[in-house]
Amino acid sequence: MVAREFSVRWTSEAFVFATAQYDSGDWDSAPLVPANVIDAIARYTSLPVRPQGVSVPLASEAIFQYPLVYLTGHLPVRFTTKEAEVVHKYLQRGGLLFVDDHNHDVDGAFNKTIREEIRRVAGPLVALSNTHELYKAFFHFENGPPTTSHEMNGWGDNLIHEHLEAVLLGKRISVLYSNKDYSSEWSYHPDNKRFLSIDNTKFAVNLVVYALTR
């Protein structure tokens, strides 16, 4: 993996990692992820980044401040009328919603319901090519999305998901969907990265850079 140069399209003073807060389900199921992603941005890039993340209600137009919003959970997700309206506007205005199934289970309630909600507010998900520019936005991932240790651990759907899925607006990703359970993969204190031979949060850097530059 090699890093590349990029120019920032969003002009806020510092990147803020935003976690989607929604009325149904367990939106806060991965509380350690924000600090770990923030650490990766500070560690590998020169981007200004706030040291703490925020939780942003999907029914609030406050989400328009954030180029990337992360949504995860285990339980069924049903957007309220207001949540659906605001999310649709957010995506149309250039925001990127990154949705990760914390169950990594294609038969699970989160996967089934969030797909229906994504279709309702944004359109159908399609397989994202493993040669998409997302995988070259900062680090270069030759084989597309990195596999997680949680995909073949005997629970969830016990499958390796070779592709992420996306809703595209023109050529831009507006919704990125993962069954790979990055929510579990990145759920540890950043200090523990010193025990890893490869930092598994590097892909998060690509997500942030892509959201800021496209």
C-alpha positions as CSV (number, residue, x, y, z in Angstrom):
1,M,0.0,0.0,0.0
2,V,1.4,3.4,-1.0
3,A,-0.1,6.8,-0.1
4,R,-0.8,9.5,-2.7
5,E,-1.3,13.2,-2.7
6,F,-4.8,14.7,-2.8
7,S,-6.6,18.1,-2.8
8,V,-9.4,18.7,-0.4
9,R,-12.8,19.8,-1.8
10,W,-14.6,20.4,1.6
11,T,-13.3,23.5,3.3
12,S,-14.2,23.1,7.0
13,E,-11.3,23.9,9.4
14,A,-10.8,20.4,10.5
15,F,-12.3,17.0,9.7
16,V,-14.8,15.8,12.3
17,F,-15.7,12.1,12.5
18,A,-19.5,11.9,12.7
19,T,-21.5,8.8,13.9
20,A,-25.1,8.7,12.8
21,Q,-27.6,8.7,15.6
22,Y,-31.0,7.2,14.6
23,D,-34.2,6.5,16.5
24,S,-34.4,2.8,15.8
25,G,-31.8,0.1,16.6
26,D,-28.5,0.5,18.4
27,W,-26.6,3.3,16.6
28,D,-23.8,3.4,19.3
29,S,-22.8,-0.2,19.0
30,A,-19.1,0.6,18.1
31,P,-18.0,3.4,20.4
32,L,-14.3,2.8,20.0
33,V,-14.3,3.3,16.2
34,P,-14.2,7.1,16.1
35,A,-11.1,7.4,18.2
36,N,-9.3,4.8,16.1
37,V,-10.2,6.4,12.8
38,I,-9.2,9.8,14.1
39,D,-5.9,8.4,15.1
40,A,-5.3,7.0,11.6
41,I,-6.0,10.3,10.0
42,A,-3.6,12.1,12.3
43,R,-1.0,9.4,12.0
44,Y,-0.8,9.1,8.2
45,T,-2.1,12.4,6.7
46,S,-1.5,16.1,7.1
47,L,-5.3,16.7,7.3
48,P,-6.4,18.8,10.3
49,V,-8.6,16.6,12.4
50,R,-10.6,17.2,15.6
51,P,-9.4,14.9,18.4
52,Q,-13.0,13.8,19.3
53,G,-15.8,12.6,17.1
54,V,-19.4,13.6,17.4
55,S,-22.8,11.9,17.3
56,V,-25.2,13.6,14.9
57,P,-28.9,12.9,14.7
58,L,-30.0,11.8,11.2
59,A,-33.1,13.9,11.7
60,S,-31.0,17.1,12.1
61,E,-29.7,19.2,9.3
62,A,-26.5,19.4,11.4
63,I,-25.3,16.4,9.3
64,F,-24.8,18.8,6.4
65,Q,-21.6,20.0,8.2
66,Y,-20.0,16.6,7.8
67,P,-18.6,15.2,4.6
68,L,-18.6,11.6,6.0
69,V,-21.2,10.1,8.3
70,Y,-20.7,6.6,9.7
71,L,-23.7,4.4,10.5
72,T,-23.6,1.0,12.1
73,G,-25.6,-1.3,14.4
74,H,-26.9,-4.9,15.0
75,L,-30.6,-4.3,15.1
76,P,-33.3,-3.5,12.6
77,V,-33.1,0.1,11.2
78,R,-36.2,2.1,10.2
79,F,-35.7,5.7,9.3
80,T,-38.4,8.1,10.5
81,T,-39.9,10.4,7.9
82,K,-37.7,13.2,9.0
83,E,-34.6,11.1,9.0
84,A,-35.3,9.9,5.5
85,E,-35.9,13.4,4.3
86,V,-32.7,14.8,5.8
87,V,-30.5,11.9,4.7
88,H,-31.8,12.2,1.1
89,K,-30.9,15.9,1.1
90,Y,-27.5,15.2,2.7
91,L,-26.6,12.7,-0.1
92,Q,-27.8,15.0,-2.8
93,R,-25.7,17.8,-1.4
94,G,-22.5,15.8,-1.7
95,G,-22.3,13.9,1.6
96,L,-21.1,10.3,1.9
97,L,-22.9,7.9,4.2
98,F,-20.7,4.9,5.2
99,V,-22.9,2.0,6.5
100,D,-21.3,-1.0,8.1
101,D,-23.2,-4.1,9.2
102,H,-21.9,-4.9,12.7
103,N,-23.4,-8.4,12.3
104,H,-21.8,-9.1,8.9
105,D,-24.8,-11.3,8.3
106,V,-26.7,-11.2,5.0
107,D,-29.6,-12.9,6.7
108,G,-29.5,-10.5,9.7
109,A,-32.1,-7.9,10.5
110,F,-29.7,-5.0,10.2
111,N,-28.7,-6.0,6.7
112,K,-32.2,-6.6,5.5
113,T,-33.7,-3.4,6.9
114,I,-30.9,-1.0,6.2
115,R,-30.9,-2.1,2.5
116,E,-34.5,-1.3,2.3
117,E,-34.0,2.1,3.9
118,I,-31.0,2.9,1.6
119,R,-33.1,2.1,-1.4
120,R,-35.9,4.3,-0.1
121,V,-33.7,7.4,0.5
122,A,-30.9,6.9,-2.1
123,G,-31.6,4.1,-4.6
124,P,-30.4,0.5,-5.0
125,L,-27.0,-0.7,-4.0
126,V,-24.7,-2.2,-6.6
127,A,-21.4,-4.0,-6.3
128,L,-18.5,-1.5,-6.3
129,S,-15.6,-2.5,-8.5
130,N,-12.4,-3.4,-6.7
131,T,-10.6,-1.1,-9.1
132,H,-12.7,1.9,-8.0
133,E,-10.8,5.1,-7.2
134,L,-11.8,4.7,-3.5
135,Y,-9.1,2.0,-3.2
136,K,-6.5,4.5,-4.4
137,A,-7.7,7.6,-2.7
138,F,-4.7,7.5,-0.3
139,F,-3.4,4.0,0.3
140,H,-3.5,1.7,-2.6
141,F,-5.5,-1.5,-2.0
142,E,-4.7,-3.7,-5.0
143,N,-7.5,-6.2,-4.2
144,G,-10.3,-3.9,-3.2
145,P,-11.7,-3.8,0.3
146,P,-9.4,-5.4,2.9
147,T,-10.7,-8.5,4.5
148,T,-11.5,-8.4,8.2
149,S,-10.7,-11.0,10.8
150,H,-14.4,-11.0,11.8
151,E,-15.7,-12.3,8.4
152,M,-14.6,-15.9,9.0
153,N,-14.7,-16.2,12.7
154,G,-17.7,-18.7,13.0
155,W,-20.5,-16.2,13.5
156,G,-22.2,-13.7,11.2
157,D,-22.6,-15.2,7.7
158,N,-19.2,-16.8,7.7
159,L,-18.4,-15.4,4.3
160,I,-15.6,-13.3,2.8
161,H,-17.3,-10.4,1.0
162,E,-15.2,-9.7,-2.0
163,H,-16.9,-6.3,-2.8
164,L,-18.4,-3.4,-1.0
165,E,-21.6,-2.0,-2.4
166,A,-22.6,1.5,-3.2
167,V,-25.2,3.9,-4.4
168,L,-23.6,6.2,-7.1
169,L,-24.7,9.7,-8.0
170,G,-23.1,10.1,-11.3
171,K,-19.5,8.8,-10.6
172,R,-19.6,9.8,-6.9
173,I,-20.3,7.3,-4.1
174,S,-23.1,8.7,-2.0
175,V,-23.7,5.6,0.1
176,L,-21.0,3.0,0.7
177,Y,-22.2,-0.3,2.3
178,S,-20.1,-3.0,3.9
179,N,-21.0,-6.5,5.2
180,K,-17.3,-6.9,6.3
181,D,-17.8,-5.6,9.9
182,Y,-15.2,-2.9,10.0
183,S,-17.1,-1.8,13.1
184,S,-15.7,-4.8,15.0
185,E,-12.3,-4.7,13.2
186,W,-11.6,-1.1,14.2
187,S,-13.2,-1.4,17.7
188,Y,-10.1,-1.1,19.9
189,H,-8.1,1.6,21.6
190,P,-5.6,3.2,19.2
191,D,-2.7,2.6,21.6
192,N,-3.1,-1.1,20.8
193,K,-2.0,-0.6,17.2
194,R,1.6,-1.1,18.4
195,F,0.7,-4.8,18.7
196,L,-0.4,-5.1,15.1
197,S,1.9,-6.1,12.2
198,I,-0.4,-4.1,9.8
199,D,-2.6,-1.3,10.9
200,N,-6.1,-2.4,9.9
201,T,-7.5,1.1,10.1
202,K,-5.6,2.3,7.0
203,F,-8.7,1.7,4.8
204,A,-10.6,4.2,7.0
205,V,-8.1,6.9,5.8
206,N,-9.2,6.2,2.2
207,L,-12.8,6.7,3.2
208,V,-12.1,10.0,4.8
209,V,-9.9,11.3,1.9
210,Y,-12.5,10.1,-0.7
211,A,-15.3,11.9,1.2
212,L,-13.2,15.1,1.4
213,T,-12.0,15.2,-2.2
214,R,-15.0,13.9,-4.4
